[in-house]
Amino acid sequence: MTKHPEPVHVVGGGLAGSEAAWQLARAGIAVVLHEMRPHRGTEAHVTDNLAELVCSNSLRSDDALGNAVGLLHEEMRRAGSLILAAADANQVPAGGALAVDREGFSRTVQSRLESEPLVHIAREEIAALPPEDWDSTIIATGPLTSAPLAAAIGTLTGAEALAFFDAIAPIVYKESVDFSIAWFQSRYDKAGPGGDGADYINCPLDRERYHAFIAALLAGGKTDFHEWEASTPYFEGCLPIEVMAARGPETLAFGPMKPVGLTNPRSDTRPYAVVQLRQDNALGTLYNLVGFQTKLKHGEQTRIFRTIPGLEKAEFARLGGLHRNTFLNSPRLLDPHLRLKARPALRFAGQITGVEGYVESAAIGLLAGRFAAAERQGRVIVPPPPTSALGALLAHITTGADARGFQPMNINFGLFPPAETRVRRNERKPALSRRALADLALWLDAEAAAAAAAE
């Protein structure tokens, strides 16, 4: 096979773009990775590092048999994911979740890409559609796609990009937490990767203090929207805590503040509600408020969150925030290989495709990189089986979802084809996971054989 002299261009150095570039390079394909930071910043990033985590530091559950995102972790590891390798190398305790030291994680991704001879990192903004002579481009600009590029994509597709607001949770310094009130415990004392069953800081609230906290959330000053933002919906999986509180006084007690599986060791009782904090860096000096995404003004956050028992003297390393999140109507605009139907030289990857979450975004980057590599090598592109987590997620955003009401989606077992044989309810998820890993192994083997034959 004749080697193609032109590189594949990847626009965006977040999780999806970094993963796509890595997959291309691993396949022997030259890549130019374009990242606009530091020349142009965003509302959410604070560094110019590749793969910076701008919200939570958790990649969620790492249970490969009982949880769909944990299964996606395992599939990506088996597919040679850079993002999962960096996460595993920078893990911090988080019960059954895979959480990372965010700075170490991003440094690992960047250093691996910088040391890869087939990857050239270009620090520049792509403010318009790529030129025609870029015959293979992956756009992985994420939820914070720059306005000029988003407008150009909208003009090309003839359809407006959908948008919602994404909220960020505050981070506190561990040393400022009052441990005469707070205690360490994971729900049901569950020990996860890198943890010991006591991975979360828990701040208890009785009934009276819980309802006072809810009242303060509802009365607190909120970030004002621009007029053009007023009708933009939130993503249900990342609602600001005060928006949840407005749905009913007990909503949070059954949501992020639920006390199940936790016992206050000072009273030997279950609190009425609990605020949990999860380790955010390898040193264990920073903890984020789990589920406390917010659009409260910064002064209000400090005032209100210090009413939480144990956080009366909390010092904040970062306060919460709100940013606009843009994504495509992918079932209408993309083909099953993630190519834009209106211009097949353009692929899309990551959160801009309508997947939600770090892992899902990186997974679509992984697939986009593999598809572009197969195309460069003159191979037939074969998507992963729909019985796998990778295949189920891809199928949902390209062919499975209803384009008329398309909304961002996390990976979940509802996206998988049902099991061929009946199993007991408590065995359904493990059965789907085992089938997924077996079918993925066959796909990976076939892909490796096809790539070897194309050399």
Secondary structure, 3 states (H helix, E strand, C coil): CCCCCCCEEEECCCHHHHHHHHHHHHCCCCEEEEECCCCCCCCCCCCCCCCCCCCCCEEEECCCCCCHHHHHHHHHHHCCCHHHHHHHHCEECCCCEEEECHHHHHHHHHHHHHCCCCEEEEECCCCCCCCCCCCCEEECCHHHCCHHHHHHHHHHHCCCCEEEEEEECCEEEHHHCCCCCCEECCHHHCCCCCCCCCCEEEEEECHHHHHHHHHHHHHCCECCCCHHHCCCCECHHHCCHHHHHCCCCCCHHHCCCCCCCCCECCCCECCCEEEEEEECCCCCCEEEECCCCECECHHHHHHHHCCCCCCCCCCEEECCEEEEEEECCHHHHECCCCEECCEEEEEECHHHHCECCHHHHHHHHHHHHHHHHHHHCCCCCCCCCCCCHHHHHHHHHHHHCCHHHCCCECCCHHHCCCCCCCCCHHHHHHHHHHHHHHHHHHHHHHHHHHHHHHC
